[in-house]
Amino acid sequence: MVSKKMPPRRQRIWEFLKEFYSENGIPPTVRDIQSACEISSTSVVDYNLEKLAQAGYINRRPDVARGIEILDQEGQPVSNAPRVQIVGAIAAGSPIPVWSTEGSASSEEFDTVEISPDLQRRHGKLFGLAIKGTSMIDALIDDGDVVIVKPANNADNGEMVVAWLKEEEEATLKKFYAEGDRVRLQPANSTMEPIHCSADNVEVRGKVVYVIRNLG
């Protein structure tokens, strides 16, 4: 990147690009820039973006929506999106032995996924789990997807939870329903039966707040 003094309008566009990306985790559109910087036409925005690209501040990808990449000092795209760890697998089917979100393992042992800054702002600490099975397929969660989970120890009826079965020492992803002294863990798959168990045997470990689909 070549650092030099810019014309005021271009400086304003550059500052807006960085601010928008920091707050949203994605670049703005040309019309976002036009509106925020009070510019008369998109062609003026486009001209100044080309100048920023020539100076090494950004890269433009015309084949991609919102295809403005902010570059670092080495000319590499900057990623502002927060990342969460995929701490293990969770059963969307028969319960399986659970991962642990705590312990001595180093973060290098886990994969991570990007999430939007807004998701982290709304929910705080989050973790990811890879889905094994198809019991939540009617809720658009399939084998190989990743669910983003907010740690929690209680849930309302109908919420999708990470449930820990204490006696079995296993975990499963299901919809939670408290029914007196019993709990029903309901799959979202018409071919599968719910899990009924004593309320004393179930711990809620988290609630699903987002799903990352595996399109591979």
C-alpha positions in Angstrom: 0.0 0.0 0.0 1.2 3.5 -0.9 0.4 6.0 1.9 -0.1 9.5 0.7 -2.5 12.4 1.1 -5.9 12.0 -0.5 -8.4 14.5 -1.8 -11.0 15.1 1.0 -13.8 13.2 -0.8 -11.6 10.1 -1.4 -10.4 10.3 2.2 -14.0 10.3 3.4 -14.8 7.2 1.2 -11.8 5.4 2.6 -12.7 6.2 6.2 -16.3 5.0 5.5 -15.1 1.8 4.0 -13.0 0.9 7.0 -15.8 1.9 9.5 -18.5 0.0 7.6 -16.3 -3.1 7.4 -15.4 -2.9 11.0 -19.0 -2.7 12.1 -20.6 -5.2 9.7 -17.9 -7.6 8.7 -18.7 -7.1 5.0 -17.8 -4.2 2.6 -20.5 -1.7 1.6 -22.1 -1.4 -1.8 -21.4 1.5 -4.1 -24.8 2.9 -3.2 -24.1 2.6 0.5 -21.0 4.7 -0.1 -22.9 7.2 -2.3 -25.5 7.7 0.4 -23.2 7.8 3.4 -20.7 10.2 1.8 -23.4 12.3 0.2 -22.0 11.9 -3.3 -24.1 12.9 -6.3 -23.7 9.8 -8.5 -22.4 6.2 -8.4 -20.0 7.1 -11.2 -18.2 9.5 -8.9 -18.0 6.7 -6.2 -16.7 4.3 -8.8 -14.0 6.8 -10.0 -12.7 7.2 -6.4 -12.8 3.5 -5.7 -10.6 2.9 -8.8 -8.2 5.5 -7.5 -8.0 3.8 -4.1 -7.4 0.5 -5.9 -4.6 2.0 -8.0 -3.0 3.3 -4.8 -3.1 -0.1 -3.2 -5.7 0.6 -0.5 -8.4 -1.8 -1.9 -8.9 -4.5 -4.4 -12.1 -4.6 -6.5 -13.7 -7.9 -7.6 -16.4 -7.2 -10.2 -17.4 -10.9 -10.2 -18.5 -10.7 -6.5 -21.4 -8.8 -4.8 -19.9 -6.2 -2.5 -16.6 -7.0 -4.1 -14.4 -4.4 -2.3 -11.5 -5.9 -0.4 -9.6 -3.7 2.1 -5.9 -4.5 1.9 -3.3 -4.6 4.6 0.2 -3.2 4.4 1.3 -6.3 2.5 -1.5 -5.9 0.0 -3.4 -8.9 1.4 -7.2 -8.7 2.0 -8.1 -7.9 5.6 -10.7 -10.2 7.3 -12.6 -8.5 10.1 -15.1 -11.3 10.7 -14.9 -12.8 14.2 -14.2 -16.5 14.4 -15.6 -19.2 16.7 -14.2 -22.6 17.4 -15.8 -25.8 16.2 -15.2 -27.7 19.5 -16.5 -31.1 18.3 -19.4 -33.0 16.8 -23.0 -33.1 18.1 -25.6 -35.8 17.2 -28.7 -34.9 15.2 -29.8 -38.5 15.6 -29.0 -40.9 18.4 -27.0 -39.2 21.2 -23.2 -39.5 21.0 -20.4 -38.9 23.6 -20.0 -35.2 24.0 -17.1 -32.8 23.2 -16.0 -30.4 25.9 -15.9 -26.6 25.6 -13.3 -26.4 28.3 -10.1 -28.2 29.2 -6.5 -28.3 28.4 -6.7 -28.6 24.6 -5.1 -25.7 22.7 -7.1 -23.7 20.2 -4.9 -25.1 17.4 -6.6 -28.4 17.7 -9.9 -27.0 16.6 -11.3 -25.7 13.3 -12.8 -22.3 13.3 -15.6 -20.6 11.2 -16.3 -17.0 10.5 -19.5 -15.4 11.8 -20.9 -12.0 11.4 -19.9 -9.3 14.0 -23.6 -8.7 14.6 -24.1 -12.3 15.7 -21.3 -12.0 18.2 -22.6 -8.6 19.4 -26.1 -10.0 20.1 -25.1 -13.2 21.7 -21.6 -12.8 23.2 -19.5 -15.9 23.7 -20.3 -18.6 21.1 -19.0 -22.0 19.9 -19.6 -24.2 17.0 -20.5 -27.9 16.6 -20.4 -30.1 13.5 -23.7 -31.9 12.9 -23.7 -35.7 12.7 -27.0 -37.2 11.5 -30.3 -36.0 10.0 -32.8 -35.8 12.9 -33.1 -32.0 12.4 -33.4 -32.1 8.7 -36.9 -30.5 8.7 -35.4 -27.6 10.5 -32.9 -27.2 7.6 -30.0 -28.7 9.6 -28.3 -31.5 7.8 -25.4 -33.9 8.3 -22.2 -31.9 7.9 -23.6 -28.5 8.7 -22.2 -26.4 11.6 -24.5 -25.0 14.3 -23.4 -21.9 16.2 -24.3 -22.2 19.9 -24.8 -19.8 22.7 -23.9 -21.4 26.1 -27.1 -21.7 28.3 -28.4 -23.9 31.1 -32.1 -23.4 30.5 -34.5 -23.2 27.5 -38.1 -22.4 26.7 -40.3 -25.1 25.1 -39.6 -25.3 21.3 -36.1 -24.0 21.4 -33.3 -26.0 19.8 -30.8 -27.0 22.4 -27.6 -28.9 23.0 -28.9 -31.4 25.6 -26.6 -33.5 27.8 -28.0 -36.8 29.0 -26.2 -37.3 32.4 -26.7 -41.0 32.9 -25.8 -41.9 29.4 -23.0 -39.3 29.3 -24.1 -38.4 25.8 -25.2 -35.3 24.0 -27.8 -34.6 21.3 -29.2 -31.7 19.3 -33.0 -31.5 19.6 -36.0 -29.2 20.3 -36.6 -29.0 24.1 -40.0 -29.5 25.7 -40.5 -29.7 29.5 -43.4 -31.9 30.4 -43.8 -32.0 34.2 -41.0 -34.1 35.7 -40.1 -35.4 32.2 -38.4 -33.8 29.2 -39.2 -34.5 25.5 -36.3 -34.0 23.1 -38.0 -33.7 19.8 -36.3 -34.3 16.4 -37.3 -32.3 13.4 -37.6 -35.4 11.2 -40.9 -37.2 10.8 -39.3 -40.6 10.5 -37.7 -40.4 14.0 -39.1 -40.7 17.5 -38.5 -38.2 20.3 -36.4 -39.0 23.3 -38.3 -39.0 26.6 -36.4 -38.9 29.8 -36.5 -37.7 33.4 -36.0 -34.0 33.8 -33.3 -34.8 36.3 -31.3 -36.6 33.6 -31.2 -33.6 31.2 -28.9 -30.6 31.2 -29.2 -27.9 28.7 -25.7 -26.9 27.6 -26.5 -24.3 24.9 -29.1 -22.9 22.4 -28.6 -22.8 18.6 -28.5 -19.2 17.3 -27.2 -19.8 13.7 -26.6 -22.5 11.2 -23.8 -22.7 8.6 -24.9 -24.9 5.8 -22.5 -27.4 4.2 -23.0 -26.9 0.4 -20.1 -29.1 -0.6 
